[in-house]
């Protein structure tokens, strides 16, 4: 089971932006804006974090896919 948090993801992106600012790629206003955005994110209580079960590619595709050899499946091709 994996824990996925959109808030943590956004904070990580803001962190990368701040690292660019630290190395001189951006100015003070840019850094101040990122810090303000982080404060807003932390102040909001909206975190839609969820526990996610991982599945293999084969299982993931197999869960909602019917084989193309399924006789009940109708062809959408217009060529004959």
mmCIF file of the N, C-alpha and C atoms, coordinates in Angstrom:
data_MODEL
# 
_entry.id   MODEL 
# 
loop_
_atom_site.group_PDB 
_atom_site.id 
_atom_site.type_symbol 
_atom_site.label_atom_id 
_atom_site.label_alt_id 
_atom_site.label_comp_id 
_atom_site.label_asym_id 
_atom_site.label_entity_id 
_atom_site.label_seq_id 
_atom_site.pdbx_PDB_ins_code 
_atom_site.Cartn_x 
_atom_site.Cartn_y 
_atom_site.Cartn_z 
_atom_site.occupancy 
_atom_site.B_iso_or_equiv 
_atom_site.pdbx_formal_charge 
_atom_site.auth_seq_id 
_atom_site.auth_comp_id 
_atom_site.auth_asym_id 
_atom_site.auth_atom_id 
_atom_site.pdbx_PDB_model_num 
ATOM 1   N N  . UNK A 1 1  ? 0.854   -1.173  0.000   1.00 0.00 ? 1  UNK A N  1 
ATOM 2   C CA . UNK A 1 1  ? 0.000   0.000   0.000   1.00 0.00 ? 1  UNK A CA 1 
ATOM 3   C C  . UNK A 1 1  ? 0.905   1.243   0.000   1.00 0.00 ? 1  UNK A C  1 
ATOM 4   N N  . UNK A 1 2  ? 0.571   2.185   -0.831  1.00 0.00 ? 2  UNK A N  1 
ATOM 5   C CA . UNK A 1 2  ? 1.326   3.430   -0.946  1.00 0.00 ? 2  UNK A CA 1 
ATOM 6   C C  . UNK A 1 2  ? 0.450   4.587   -0.501  1.00 0.00 ? 2  UNK A C  1 
ATOM 7   N N  . UNK A 1 3  ? 1.054   5.565   0.133   1.00 0.00 ? 3  UNK A N  1 
ATOM 8   C CA . UNK A 1 3  ? 0.348   6.764   0.586   1.00 0.00 ? 3  UNK A CA 1 
ATOM 9   C C  . UNK A 1 3  ? 0.659   7.891   -0.378  1.00 0.00 ? 3  UNK A C  1 
ATOM 10  N N  . UNK A 1 4  ? -0.368  8.436   -1.027  1.00 0.00 ? 4  UNK A N  1 
ATOM 11  C CA . UNK A 1 4  ? -0.178  9.530   -1.970  1.00 0.00 ? 4  UNK A CA 1 
ATOM 12  C C  . UNK A 1 4  ? -0.878  10.782  -1.463  1.00 0.00 ? 4  UNK A C  1 
ATOM 13  N N  . UNK A 1 5  ? -0.124  11.851  -1.352  1.00 0.00 ? 5  UNK A N  1 
ATOM 14  C CA . UNK A 1 5  ? -0.663  13.111  -0.859  1.00 0.00 ? 5  UNK A CA 1 
ATOM 15  C C  . UNK A 1 5  ? -0.419  14.220  -1.873  1.00 0.00 ? 5  UNK A C  1 
ATOM 16  N N  . UNK A 1 6  ? -1.486  14.767  -2.447  1.00 0.00 ? 6  UNK A N  1 
ATOM 17  C CA . UNK A 1 6  ? -1.310  15.900  -3.366  1.00 0.00 ? 6  UNK A CA 1 
ATOM 18  C C  . UNK A 1 6  ? -0.614  17.082  -2.696  1.00 0.00 ? 6  UNK A C  1 
ATOM 19  N N  . UNK A 1 7  ? -0.880  17.293  -1.427  1.00 0.00 ? 7  UNK A N  1 
ATOM 20  C CA . UNK A 1 7  ? -0.242  18.385  -0.701  1.00 0.00 ? 7  UNK A CA 1 
ATOM 21  C C  . UNK A 1 7  ? 1.274   18.173  -0.650  1.00 0.00 ? 7  UNK A C  1 
ATOM 22  N N  . UNK A 1 8  ? 1.698   16.975  -0.341  1.00 0.00 ? 8  UNK A N  1 
ATOM 23  C CA . UNK A 1 8  ? 3.134   16.679  -0.288  1.00 0.00 ? 8  UNK A CA 1 
ATOM 24  C C  . UNK A 1 8  ? 3.763   16.866  -1.662  1.00 0.00 ? 8  UNK A C  1 
ATOM 25  N N  . UNK A 1 9  ? 3.052   16.477  -2.700  1.00 0.00 ? 9  UNK A N  1 
ATOM 26  C CA . UNK A 1 9  ? 3.560   16.645  -4.063  1.00 0.00 ? 9  UNK A CA 1 
ATOM 27  C C  . UNK A 1 9  ? 3.750   18.128  -4.386  1.00 0.00 ? 9  UNK A C  1 
ATOM 28  N N  . UNK A 1 10 ? 2.744   18.940  -4.079  1.00 0.00 ? 10 UNK A N  1 
ATOM 29  C CA . UNK A 1 10 ? 2.840   20.378  -4.341  1.00 0.00 ? 10 UNK A CA 1 
ATOM 30  C C  . UNK A 1 10 ? 3.954   21.030  -3.532  1.00 0.00 ? 10 UNK A C  1 
ATOM 31  N N  . UNK A 1 11 ? 4.093   20.627  -2.285  1.00 0.00 ? 11 UNK A N  1 
ATOM 32  C CA . UNK A 1 11 ? 5.173   21.177  -1.458  1.00 0.00 ? 11 UNK A CA 1 
ATOM 33  C C  . UNK A 1 11 ? 6.540   20.797  -2.038  1.00 0.00 ? 11 UNK A C  1 
ATOM 34  N N  . UNK A 1 12 ? 6.644   19.591  -2.572  1.00 0.00 ? 12 UNK A N  1 
ATOM 35  C CA . UNK A 1 12 ? 7.889   19.177  -3.203  1.00 0.00 ? 12 UNK A CA 1 
ATOM 36  C C  . UNK A 1 12 ? 8.218   20.029  -4.422  1.00 0.00 ? 12 UNK A C  1 
ATOM 37  N N  . UNK A 1 13 ? 7.198   20.354  -5.217  1.00 0.00 ? 13 UNK A N  1 
ATOM 38  C CA . UNK A 1 13 ? 7.417   21.217  -6.380  1.00 0.00 ? 13 UNK A CA 1 
ATOM 39  C C  . UNK A 1 13 ? 7.854   22.613  -5.953  1.00 0.00 ? 13 UNK A C  1 
ATOM 40  N N  . UNK A 1 14 ? 7.222   23.127  -4.911  1.00 0.00 ? 14 UNK A N  1 
ATOM 41  C CA . UNK A 1 14 ? 7.609   24.446  -4.404  1.00 0.00 ? 14 UNK A CA 1 
ATOM 42  C C  . UNK A 1 14 ? 9.049   24.412  -3.887  1.00 0.00 ? 14 UNK A C  1 
ATOM 43  N N  . UNK A 1 15 ? 9.421   23.289  -3.269  1.00 0.00 ? 15 UNK A N  1 
ATOM 44  C CA . UNK A 1 15 ? 10.788  23.121  -2.770  1.00 0.00 ? 15 UNK A CA 1 
ATOM 45  C C  . UNK A 1 15 ? 11.791  23.187  -3.913  1.00 0.00 ? 15 UNK A C  1 
ATOM 46  N N  . UNK A 1 16 ? 11.485  22.514  -5.013  1.00 0.00 ? 16 UNK A N  1 
ATOM 47  C CA . UNK A 1 16 ? 12.387  22.564  -6.170  1.00 0.00 ? 16 UNK A CA 1 
ATOM 48  C C  . UNK A 1 16 ? 12.517  23.983  -6.702  1.00 0.00 ? 16 UNK A C  1 
ATOM 49  N N  . UNK A 1 17 ? 11.413  24.715  -6.719  1.00 0.00 ? 17 UNK A N  1 
ATOM 50  C CA . UNK A 1 17 ? 11.457  26.107  -7.179  1.00 0.00 ? 17 UNK A CA 1 
ATOM 51  C C  . UNK A 1 17 ? 12.334  26.944  -6.254  1.00 0.00 ? 17 UNK A C  1 
ATOM 52  N N  . UNK A 1 18 ? 12.233  26.701  -4.955  1.00 0.00 ? 18 UNK A N  1 
ATOM 53  C CA . UNK A 1 18 ? 13.062  27.446  -4.007  1.00 0.00 ? 18 UNK A CA 1 
ATOM 54  C C  . UNK A 1 18 ? 14.537  27.102  -4.159  1.00 0.00 ? 18 UNK A C  1 
ATOM 55  N N  . UNK A 1 19 ? 14.845  25.852  -4.479  1.00 0.00 ? 19 UNK A N  1 
ATOM 56  C CA . UNK A 1 19 ? 16.244  25.482  -4.703  1.00 0.00 ? 19 UNK A CA 1 
ATOM 57  C C  . UNK A 1 19 ? 16.816  26.223  -5.909  1.00 0.00 ? 19 UNK A C  1 
ATOM 58  N N  . UNK A 1 20 ? 16.004  26.404  -6.941  1.00 0.00 ? 20 UNK A N  1 
ATOM 59  C CA . UNK A 1 20 ? 16.455  27.178  -8.095  1.00 0.00 ? 20 UNK A CA 1 
ATOM 60  C C  . UNK A 1 20 ? 16.717  28.626  -7.690  1.00 0.00 ? 20 UNK A C  1 
ATOM 61  N N  . UNK A 1 21 ? 15.873  29.131  -6.833  1.00 0.00 ? 21 UNK A N  1 
ATOM 62  C CA . UNK A 1 21 ? 16.052  30.501  -6.354  1.00 0.00 ? 21 UNK A CA 1 
ATOM 63  C C  . UNK A 1 21 ? 17.355  30.611  -5.556  1.00 0.00 ? 21 UNK A C  1 
ATOM 64  N N  . UNK A 1 22 ? 17.641  29.606  -4.747  1.00 0.00 ? 22 UNK A N  1 
ATOM 65  C CA . UNK A 1 22 ? 18.838  29.608  -3.911  1.00 0.00 ? 22 UNK A CA 1 
ATOM 66  C C  . UNK A 1 22 ? 20.108  29.635  -4.751  1.00 0.00 ? 22 UNK A C  1 
ATOM 67  N N  . UNK A 1 23 ? 20.066  28.984  -5.906  1.00 0.00 ? 23 UNK A N  1 
ATOM 68  C CA . UNK A 1 23 ? 21.258  28.930  -6.750  1.00 0.00 ? 23 UNK A CA 1 
ATOM 69  C C  . UNK A 1 23 ? 21.408  30.155  -7.635  1.00 0.00 ? 23 UNK A C  1 
ATOM 70  N N  . UNK A 1 24 ? 20.498  31.104  -7.503  1.00 0.00 ? 24 UNK A N  1 
ATOM 71  C CA . UNK A 1 24 ? 20.627  32.354  -8.239  1.00 0.00 ? 24 UNK A CA 1 
ATOM 72  C C  . UNK A 1 24 ? 19.859  32.416  -9.547  1.00 0.00 ? 24 UNK A C  1 
ATOM 73  N N  . UNK A 1 25 ? 19.096  31.379  -9.849  1.00 0.00 ? 25 UNK A N  1 
ATOM 74  C CA . UNK A 1 25 ? 18.327  31.382  -11.093 1.00 0.00 ? 25 UNK A CA 1 
ATOM 75  C C  . UNK A 1 25 ? 17.129  32.329  -11.032 1.00 0.00 ? 25 UNK A C  1 
ATOM 76  N N  . UNK A 1 26 ? 16.697  32.671  -9.828  1.00 0.00 ? 26 UNK A N  1 
ATOM 77  C CA . UNK A 1 26 ? 15.524  33.537  -9.648  1.00 0.00 ? 26 UNK A CA 1 
ATOM 78  C C  . UNK A 1 26 ? 15.841  34.633  -8.647  1.00 0.00 ? 26 UNK A C  1 
ATOM 79  N N  . UNK A 1 27 ? 14.969  35.649  -8.632  1.00 0.00 ? 27 UNK A N  1 
ATOM 80  C CA . UNK A 1 27 ? 15.209  36.782  -7.735  1.00 0.00 ? 27 UNK A CA 1 
ATOM 81  C C  . UNK A 1 27 ? 14.461  36.623  -6.408  1.00 0.00 ? 27 UNK A C  1 
ATOM 82  N N  . UNK A 1 28 ? 14.612  37.606  -5.548  1.00 0.00 ? 28 UNK A N  1 
ATOM 83  C CA . UNK A 1 28 ? 14.007  37.578  -4.215  1.00 0.00 ? 28 UNK A CA 1 
ATOM 84  C C  . UNK A 1 28 ? 12.483  37.520  -4.278  1.00 0.00 ? 28 UNK A C  1 
ATOM 85  N N  . UNK A 1 29 ? 11.899  38.275  -5.205  1.00 0.00 ? 29 UNK A N  1 
ATOM 86  C CA . UNK A 1 29 ? 10.435  38.279  -5.329  1.00 0.00 ? 29 UNK A CA 1 
ATOM 87  C C  . UNK A 1 29 ? 9.911   36.875  -5.636  1.00 0.00 ? 29 UNK A C  1 
ATOM 88  N N  . UNK A 1 30 ? 10.617  36.158  -6.493  1.00 0.00 ? 30 UNK A N  1 
ATOM 89  C CA . UNK A 1 30 ? 10.231  34.787  -6.828  1.00 0.00 ? 30 UNK A CA 1 
ATOM 90  C C  . UNK A 1 30 ? 10.238  33.913  -5.575  1.00 0.00 ? 30 UNK A C  1 
ATOM 91  N N  . UNK A 1 31 ? 11.314  34.008  -4.789  1.00 0.00 ? 31 UNK A N  1 
ATOM 92  C CA . UNK A 1 31 ? 11.417  33.212  -3.564  1.00 0.00 ? 31 UNK A CA 1 
ATOM 93  C C  . UNK A 1 31 ? 10.327  33.581  -2.567  1.00 0.00 ? 31 UNK A C  1 
ATOM 94  N N  . UNK A 1 32 ? 10.078  34.880  -2.401  1.00 0.00 ? 32 UNK A N  1 
ATOM 95  C CA . UNK A 1 32 ? 9.021   35.320  -1.485  1.00 0.00 ? 32 UNK A CA 1 
ATOM 96  C C  . UNK A 1 32 ? 7.652   34.811  -1.919  1.00 0.00 ? 32 UNK A C  1 
ATOM 97  N N  . UNK A 1 33 ? 7.407   34.819  -3.222  1.00 0.00 ? 33 UNK A N  1 
ATOM 98  C CA . UNK A 1 33 ? 6.132   34.300  -3.737  1.00 0.00 ? 33 UNK A CA 1 
ATOM 99  C C  . UNK A 1 33 ? 5.980   32.809  -3.470  1.00 0.00 ? 33 UNK A C  1 
ATOM 100 N N  . UNK A 1 34 ? 7.060   32.033  -3.638  1.00 0.00 ? 34 UNK A N  1 
ATOM 101 C CA . UNK A 1 34 ? 6.994   30.585  -3.381  1.00 0.00 ? 34 UNK A CA 1 
ATOM 102 C C  . UNK A 1 34 ? 6.729   30.325  -1.899  1.00 0.00 ? 34 UNK A C  1 
ATOM 103 N N  . UNK A 1 35 ? 7.389   31.088  -1.031  1.00 0.00 ? 35 UNK A N  1 
ATOM 104 C CA . UNK A 1 35 ? 7.180   30.912  0.411   1.00 0.00 ? 35 UNK A CA 1 
ATOM 105 C C  . UNK A 1 35 ? 5.741   31.251  0.786   1.00 0.00 ? 35 UNK A C  1 
ATOM 106 N N  . UNK A 1 36 ? 5.192   32.293  0.184   1.00 0.00 ? 36 UNK A N  1 
ATOM 107 C CA . UNK A 1 36 ? 3.788   32.649  0.431   1.00 0.00 ? 36 UNK A CA 1 
ATOM 108 C C  . UNK A 1 36 ? 2.856   31.530  -0.032  1.00 0.00 ? 36 UNK A C  1 
ATOM 109 N N  . UNK A 1 37 ? 3.162   30.929  -1.182  1.00 0.00 ? 37 UNK A N  1 
ATOM 110 C CA . UNK A 1 37 ? 2.337   29.815  -1.673  1.00 0.00 ? 37 UNK A CA 1 
ATOM 111 C C  . UNK A 1 37 ? 2.408   28.616  -0.733  1.00 0.00 ? 37 UNK A C  1 
ATOM 112 N N  . UNK A 1 38 ? 3.590   28.345  -0.201  1.00 0.00 ? 38 UNK A N  1 
ATOM 113 C CA . UNK A 1 38 ? 3.736   27.243  0.754   1.00 0.00 ? 38 UNK A CA 1 
ATOM 114 C C  . UNK A 1 38 ? 2.912   27.509  2.002   1.00 0.00 ? 38 UNK A C  1 
ATOM 115 N N  . UNK A 1 39 ? 2.957   28.738  2.493   1.00 0.00 ? 39 UNK A N  1 
ATOM 116 C CA . UNK A 1 39 ? 2.150   29.087  3.682   1.00 0.00 ? 39 UNK A CA 1 
ATOM 117 C C  . UNK A 1 39 ? 0.667   28.879  3.412   1.00 0.00 ? 39 UNK A C  1 
ATOM 118 N N  . UNK A 1 40 ? 0.207   29.279  2.214   1.00 0.00 ? 40 UNK A N  1 
ATOM 119 C CA . UNK A 1 40 ? -1.203  29.083  1.861   1.00 0.00 ? 40 UNK A CA 1 
ATOM 120 C C  . UNK A 1 40 ? -1.560  27.605  1.793   1.00 0.00 ? 40 UNK A C  1 
ATOM 121 N N  . UNK A 1 41 ? -0.683  26.811  1.208   1.00 0.00 ? 41 UNK A N  1 
ATOM 122 C CA . UNK A 1 41 ? -0.935  25.375  1.124   1.00 0.00 ? 41 UNK A CA 1 
ATOM 123 C C  . UNK A 1 41 ? -1.025  24.735  2.506   1.00 0.00 ? 41 UNK A C  1 
ATOM 124 N N  . UNK A 1 42 ? -0.114  25.126  3.392   1.00 0.00 ? 42 UNK A N  1 
ATOM 125 C CA . UNK A 1 42 ? -0.126  24.558  4.741   1.00 0.00 ? 42 UNK A CA 1 
ATOM 126 C C  . UNK A 1 42 ? -1.314  25.039  5.561   1.00 0.00 ? 42 UNK A C  1 
ATOM 127 N N  . UNK A 1 43 ? -1.775  26.257  5.293   1.00 0.00 ? 43 UNK A N  1 
ATOM 128 C CA . UNK A 1 43 ? -2.921  26.799  6.037   1.00 0.00 ? 43 UNK A CA 1 
ATOM 129 C C  . UNK A 1 43 ? -4.233  26.149  5.609   1.00 0.00 ? 43 UNK A C  1 
ATOM 130 N N  . UNK A 1 44 ? -4.290  25.689  4.373   1.00 0.00 ? 44 UNK A N  1 
ATOM 131 C CA . UNK A 1 44 ? -5.526  25.053  3.905   1.00 0.00 ? 44 UNK A CA 1 
ATOM 132 C C  . UNK A 1 44 ? -5.601  23.651  4.498   1.00 0.00 ? 44 UNK A C  1 
ATOM 133 N N  . UNK A 1 45 ? -6.786  23.250  4.826   1.00 0.00 ? 45 UNK A N  1 
ATOM 134 C CA . UNK A 1 45 ? -6.957  21.921  5.412   1.00 0.00 ? 45 UNK A CA 1 
ATOM 135 C C  . UNK A 1 45 ? -7.320  20.892  4.349   1.00 0.00 ? 45 UNK A C  1 
ATOM 136 N N  . UNK A 1 46 ? -7.336  21.302  3.102   1.00 0.00 ? 46 UNK A N  1 
ATOM 137 C CA . UNK A 1 46 ? -7.725  20.394  2.025   1.00 0.00 ? 46 UNK A CA 1 
ATOM 138 C C  . UNK A 1 46 ? -6.540  19.549  1.589   1.00 0.00 ? 46 UNK A C  1 
ATOM 139 N N  . UNK A 1 47 ? -6.472  18.339  2.082   1.00 0.00 ? 47 UNK A N  1 
ATOM 140 C CA . UNK A 1 47 ? -5.467  17.392  1.643   1.00 0.00 ? 47 UNK A CA 1 
ATOM 141 C C  . UNK A 1 47 ? -6.182  16.096  1.309   1.00 0.00 ? 47 UNK A C  1 
ATOM 142 N N  . UNK A 1 48 ? -6.258  15.792  0.052   1.00 0.00 ? 48 UNK A N  1 
ATOM 143 C CA . UNK A 1 48 ? -6.995  14.614  -0.408  1.00 0.00 ? 48 UNK A CA 1 
ATOM 144 C C  . UNK A 1 48 ? -6.091  13.393  -0.474  1.00 0.00 ? 48 UNK A C  1 
ATOM 145 N N  . UNK A 1 49 ? -5.294  13.182  0.551   1.00 0.00 ? 49 UNK A N  1 
ATOM 146 C CA . UNK A 1 49 ? -4.360  12.056  0.565   1.00 0.00 ? 49 UNK A CA 1 
ATOM 147 C C  . UNK A 1 49 ? -5.120  10.742  0.645   1.00 0.00 ? 49 UNK A C  1 
ATOM 148 N N  . UNK A 1 50 ? -4.571  9.740   -0.022  1.00 0.00 ? 50 UNK A N  1 
ATOM 149 C CA . UNK A 1 50 ? -5.218  8.429   -0.057  1.00 0.00 ? 50 UNK A CA 1 
ATOM 150 C C  . UNK A 1 50 ? -4.166  7.334   0.013   1.00 0.00 ? 50 UNK A C  1 
ATOM 151 N N  . UNK A 1 51 ? -4.587  6.167   0.478   1.00 0.00 ? 51 UNK A N  1 
ATOM 152 C CA . UNK A 1 51 ? -3.774  4.965   0.404   1.00 0.00 ? 51 UNK A CA 1 
ATOM 153 C C  . UNK A 1 51 ? -4.091  4.295   -0.924  1.00 0.00 ? 51 UNK A C  1 
ATOM 154 N N  . UNK A 1 52 ? -3.060  3.931   -1.667  1.00 0.00 ? 52 UNK A N  1 
ATOM 155 C CA . UNK A 1 52 ? -3.249  3.384   -2.999  1.00 0.00 ? 52 UNK A CA 1 
ATOM 156 C C  . UNK A 1 52 ? -2.586  2.016   -3.084  1.00 0.00 ? 52 UNK A C  1 
ATOM 157 N N  . UNK A 1 53 ? -3.340  1.050   -3.568  1.00 0.00 ? 53 UNK A N  1 
ATOM 158 C CA . UNK A 1 53 ? -2.773  -0.277  -3.794  1.00 0.00 ? 53 UNK A CA 1 
ATOM 159 C C  . UNK A 1 53 ? -2.164  -0.308  -5.184  1.00 0.00 ? 53 UNK A C  1 
ATOM 160 N N  . UNK A 1 54 ? -0.944  -0.767  -5.280  1.00 0.00 ? 54 UNK A N  1 
ATOM 161 C CA . UNK A 1 54 ? -0.261  -0.866  -6.565  1.00 0.00 ? 54 UNK A CA 1 
ATOM 162 C C  . UNK A 1 54 ? -0.628  -2.182  -7.243  1.00 0.00 ? 54 UNK A C  1 
ATOM 163 N N  . UNK A 1 55 ? -0.772  -2.143  -8.541  1.00 0.00 ? 55 UNK A N  1 
ATOM 164 C CA . UNK A 1 55 ? -1.025  -3.355  -9.320  1.00 0.00 ? 55 UNK A CA 1 
ATOM 165 C C  . UNK A 1 55 ? -0.039  -3.391  -10.482 1.00 0.00 ? 55 UNK A C  1 
ATOM 166 N N  . UNK A 1 56 ? 0.190   -4.574  -10.978 1.00 0.00 ? 56 UNK A N  1 
ATOM 167 C CA . UNK A 1 56 ? 1.098   -4.710  -12.120 1.00 0.00 ? 56 UNK A CA 1 
ATOM 168 C C  . UNK A 1 56 ? 0.412   -4.180  -13.375 1.00 0.00 ? 56 UNK A C  1 
ATOM 169 N N  . UNK A 1 57 ? 1.182   -3.932  -14.397 1.00 0.00 ? 57 UNK A N  1 
ATOM 170 C CA . UNK A 1 57 ? 0.632   -3.464  -15.659 1.00 0.00 ? 57 UNK A CA 1 
ATOM 171 C C  . UNK A 1 57 ? -0.364  -4.474  -16.220 1.00 0.00 ? 57 UNK A C  1 
ATOM 172 N N  . UNK A 1 58 ? -0.009  -5.738  -16.155 1.00 0.00 ? 58 UNK A N  1 
ATOM 173 C CA . UNK A 1 58 ? -0.881  -6.788  -16.682 1.00 0.00 ? 58 UNK A CA 1 
ATOM 174 C C  . UNK A 1 58 ? -2.206  -6.804  -15.926 1.00 0.00 ? 58 UNK A C  1 
ATOM 175 N N  . UNK A 1 59 ? -2.148  -6.761  -14.599 1.00 0.00 ? 59 UNK A N  1 
ATOM 176 C CA . UNK A 1 59 ? -3.379  -6.755  -13.810 1.00 0.00 ? 59 UNK A CA 1 
ATOM 177 C C  . UNK A 1 59 ? -4.183  -5.482  -14.036 1.00 0.00 ? 59 UNK A C  1 
ATOM 178 N N  . UNK A 1 60 ? -3.495  -4.355  -14.162 1.00 0.00 ? 60 UNK A N  1 
ATOM 179 C CA . UNK A 1 60 ? -4.191  -3.089  -14.378 1.00 0.00 ? 60 UNK A CA 1 
ATOM 180 C C  . UNK A 1 60 ? -4.939  -3.057  -15.690 1.00 0.00 ? 60 UNK A C  1 
ATOM 181 N N  . UNK A 1 61 ? -4.305  -3.489  -16.745 1.00 0.00 ? 61 UNK A N  1 
ATOM 182 C CA . UNK A 1 61 ? -4.977  -3.512  -18.042 1.00 0.00 ? 61 UNK A CA 1 
ATOM 183 C C  . UNK A 1 61 ? -6.047  -4.594  -18.093 1.00 0.00 ? 61 UNK A C  1 
ATOM 184 N N  . UNK A 1 62 ? -5.801  -5.695  -17.406 1.00 0.00 ? 62 UNK A N  1 
ATOM 185 C CA . UNK A 1 62 ? -6.751  -6.802  -17.434 1.00 0.00 ? 62 UNK A CA 1 
ATOM 186 C C  . UNK A 1 62 ? -8.032  -6.538  -16.672 1.00 0.00 ? 62 UNK A C  1 
ATOM 187 N N  . UNK A 1 63 ? -8.015  -5.576  -15.766 1.00 0.00 ? 63 UNK A N  1 
ATOM 188 C CA . UNK A 1 63 ? -9.186  -5.347  -14.932 1.00 0.00 ? 63 UNK A CA 1 
ATOM 189 C C  . UNK A 1 63 ? -10.367 -4.752  -15.686 1.00 0.00 ? 63 UNK A C  1 
ATOM 190 N N  . UNK A 1 64 ? -10.128 -4.061  -16.782 1.00 0.00 ? 64 UNK A N  1 
ATOM 191 C CA . UNK A 1 64 ? -11.255 -3.456  -17.481 1.00 0.00 ? 64 UNK A CA 1 
ATOM 192 C C  . UNK A 1 64 ? -11.175 -3.638  -18.982 1.00 0.00 ? 64 UNK A C  1 
ATOM 193 N N  . UNK A 1 65 ? -10.437 -4.617  -19.412 1.00 0.00 ? 65 UNK A N  1 
ATOM 194 C CA . UNK A 1 65 ? -10.201 -4.798  -20.836 1.00 0.00 ? 65 UNK A CA 1 
ATOM 195 C C  . UNK A 1 65 ? -10.710 -6.150  -21.296 1.00 0.00 ? 65 UNK A C  1 
ATOM 196 N N  . UNK A 1 66 ? -11.458 -6.118  -22.383 1.00 0.00 ? 66 UNK A N  1 
ATOM 197 C CA . UNK A 1 66 ? -11.867 -7.384  -22.986 1.00 0.00 ? 66 UNK A CA 1 
ATOM 198 C C  . UNK A 1 66 ? -10.945 -7.654  -24.169 1.00 0.00 ? 66 UNK A C  1 
ATOM 199 N N  . UNK A 1 67 ? -10.555 -8.877  -24.357 1.00 0.00 ? 67 UNK A N  1 
ATOM 200 C CA . UNK A 1 67 ? -9.678  -9.189  -25.485 1.00 0.00 ? 67 UNK A CA 1 
ATOM 201 C C  . UNK A 1 67 ? -10.338 -8.837  -26.817 1.00 0.00 ? 67 UNK A C  1 
ATOM 202 N N  . UNK A 1 68 ? -9.535  -8.518  -27.813 1.00 0.00 ? 68 UNK A N  1 
ATOM 203 C CA . UNK A 1 68 ? -10.093 -8.173  -29.120 1.00 0.00 ? 68 UNK A CA 1 
ATOM 204 C C  . UNK A 1 68 ? -10.684 -9.391  -29.813 1.00 0.00 ? 68 UNK A C  1 
ATOM 205 N N  . UNK A 1 69 ? -10.406 -10.578 -29.303 1.00 0.00 ? 69 UNK A N  1 
ATOM 206 C CA . UNK A 1 69 ? -10.980 -11.792 -29.885 1.00 0.00 ? 69 UNK A CA 1 
ATOM 207 C C  . UNK A 1 69 ? -12.324 -12.133 -29.273 1.00 0.00 ? 69 UNK A C  1 
ATOM 208 N N  . UNK A 1 70 ? -12.830 -11.262 -28.409 1.00 0.00 ? 70 UNK A N  1 
ATOM 209 C CA . UNK A 1 70 ? -14.128 -11.481 -27.771 1.00 0.00 ? 70 UNK A CA 1 
ATOM 210 C C  . UNK A 1 70 ? -15.211 -11.424 -28.853 1.00 0.00 ? 70 UNK A C  1 
ATOM 211 N N  . UNK A 1 71 ? -15.950 -12.513 -29.075 1.00 0.00 ? 71 UNK A N  1 
ATOM 212 C CA . UNK A 1 71 ? -16.948 -12.536 -30.144 1.00 0.00 ? 71 UNK A CA 1 
ATOM 213 C C  . UNK A 1 71 ? -18.123 -11.576 -29.908 1.00 0.00 ? 71 UNK A C  1 
ATOM 214 N N  . UNK A 1 72 ? -18.321 -11.134 -28.674 1.00 0.00 ? 72 UNK A N  1 
ATOM 215 C CA . UNK A 1 72 ? -19.430 -10.221 -28.402 1.00 0.00 ? 72 UNK A CA 1 
ATOM 216 C C  . UNK A 1 72 ? -19.058 -8.773  -28.667 1.00 0.00 ? 72 UNK A C  1 
ATOM 217 N N  . UNK A 1 73 ? -17.782 -8.527  -28.920 1.00 0.00 ? 73 UNK A N  1 
ATOM 218 C CA . UNK A 1 73 ? -17.325 -7.174  -29.166 1.00 0.00 ? 73 UNK A CA 1 
ATOM 219 C C  . UNK A 1 73 ? -17.539 -6.817  -30.636 1.00 0.00 ? 73 UNK A C  1 
ATOM 220 N N  . UNK A 1 74 ? -18.146 -5.669  -30.854 1.00 0.00 ? 74 UNK A N  1 
ATOM 221 C CA . UNK A 1 74 ? -18.434 -5.241  -32.215 1.00 0.00 ? 74 UNK A CA 1 
ATOM 222 C C  . UNK A 1 74 ? -17.281 -4.414  -32.755 1.00 0.00 ? 74 UNK A C  1 
ATOM 223 N N  . UNK A 1 75 ? -16.972 -4.593  -33.992 1.00 0.00 ? 75 UNK A N  1 
ATOM 224 C CA . UNK A 1 75 ? -15.901 -3.852  -34.634 1.00 0.00 ? 75 UNK A CA 1 
ATOM 225 C C  . UNK A 1 75 ? -16.376 -2.432  -34.949 1.00 0.00 ? 75 UNK A C  1 
ATOM 226 N N  . UNK A 1 76 ? -15.482 -1.460  -34.728 1.00 0.00 ? 76 UNK A N  1 
ATOM 227 C CA . UNK A 1 76 ? -15.808 -0.073  -35.062 1.00 0.00 ? 76 UNK A CA 1 
ATOM 228 C C  . UNK A 1 76 ? -15.144 0.346   -36.360 1.00 0.00 ? 76 UNK A C  1 
ATOM 229 N N  . UNK A 1 77 ? -14.493 -0.610  -37.019 1.00 0.00 ? 77 UNK A N  1 
ATOM 230 C CA . UNK A 1 77 ? -13.809 -0.316  -38.266 1.00 0.00 ? 77 UNK A CA 1 
ATOM 231 C C  . UNK A 1 77 ? -14.814 -0.130  -39.401 1.00 0.00 ? 77 UNK A C  1 
ATOM 232 N N  . UNK A 1 78 ? -14.562 0.846   -40.274 1.00 0.00 ? 78 UNK A N  1 
ATOM 233 C CA . UNK A 1 78 ? -15.451 1.086   -41.410 1.00 0.00 ? 78 UNK A CA 1 
ATOM 234 C C  . UNK A 1 78 ? -14.947 0.428   -42.680 1.00 0.00 ? 78 UNK A C  1 
ATOM 235 N N  . UNK A 1 79 ? -13.706 -0.073  -42.663 1.00 0.00 ? 79 UNK A N  1 
ATOM 236 C CA . UNK A 1 79 ? -13.178 -0.731  -43.858 1.00 0.00 ? 79 UNK A CA 1 
ATOM 237 C C  . UNK A 1 79 ? -13.641 -2.176  -43.907 1.00 0.00 ? 79 UNK A C  1 
ATOM 238 N N  . UNK A 1 80 ? -13.791 -2.688  -45.110 1.00 0.00 ? 80 UNK A N  1 
ATOM 239 C CA . UNK A 1 80 ? -14.225 -4.078  -45.264 1.00 0.00 ? 80 UNK A CA 1 
ATOM 240 C C  . UNK A 1 80 ? -13.321 -4.819  -46.181 1.00 0.00 ? 80 UNK A C  1 
# 
